[in-house]
């Protein structure tokens, strides 16, 4: 079966990824819709959750906060991010997102250009903290 383009992708079709902390759903990708210049998705960050610090050596990251109260550390310096605000994170800038509110936060993200290989697109700068719940415990919570 071949995929026809353009293709509309529902967030529920994108696999849940919690390798970096909060729930990430990468929706529009080279595989899902034939994208050639980047990819887009949704981060769902529950109260107290975070997306661990990382950087992108090949891509700029664009984020837009849909709902909730987030804080982003950019090269170690914290900045508040509120609904209806956007941010462009330059290539190689370390960043970490935290939900500092008491409701779920949702943030759209887009990265471009694509890294030469997916494993080169995201470089973690911190390991899973001992206080982080195991991956299997977070999925059902």
Secondary structure, 3 states (H helix, E strand, C coil): CCCCCCCCCCHHHCCEECCCECEEEEEECHHHHCCCCEEEEEEEECCCCEEEEEECCCCEEEEEEEECCEEEEECCEEEEECCCCEEEECCCCCEEEEECCCCCEEEEEEEECCCCCHHHCCEECCCCCCCCCCHHHHHCC
